[in-house]
């Protein structure tokens, strides 16, 4: 990562992808070094206070009967996710609500959460109430930790996040996918993508994966997994180091 030219957060935030498409790819973490080497000439790396790999912690909420999980697994629109995201280097936390509507468009709203505050505070309940009638029922269900590298191409027409070290836990169990690397490309769909060209050569295809759904399926044996079972099998093969060539399946 040291050979990438750095870019600042303000420069990335100024990039407006008006015709944006988001795509995920899954690769073995052992293949990441070679991929980064091939991307050095075409991408900048986000650097904040000298740090190029940031640590994230995300606490997801759902109802005791996993209402939001089943919305996602059944392909329901509109559907949402509720999460408390913490940026470990700065200690900043935000309560976020992501909504995917019936046109497959995703919107995200968030408000800052000071460390000493609780989601039981009235202002946060009002924030949640504006998006779901389940706001009184939600409880924390999955705690997710991972590390992220962020790249932006030199034409400033796409951003790439690279997540590794994925770990899930709840009050009674934990699960880790240390061999998995998740790439998410946020791109102006009319622009050329150096990443897409490299992955196409390697026969690595789009492969949508919800960290939240993977966490629920990994930690709660009682939930139904029919629509994510094949995805989990694919992820486990990657983590074991197997060579797998398989188009992704939307979950």
Secondary structure, 3 states (H helix, E strand, C coil): CCCCEEECHHHHHCCCCCCEEEEEEEEEHHHHHHHHHHHCCCEEEECECCECCEEEEEEEEECCCCHHHHHHHCCCCCEEEEEEEEECCCCEEEEEEEEECCCCCEEEEEEECCCCCCCCCHHHHHHHHCCCCCCCCCEEEEEEEEEEEEEEECCCCEEEEEEEEEEEECCCCEEEECCEEEEEEEEECCCCCHHHHHHHHCCCCECCCCHHHHHHHHHCCCCCCCCCHHHHHHHHHHHCCCCCCCCCCCC
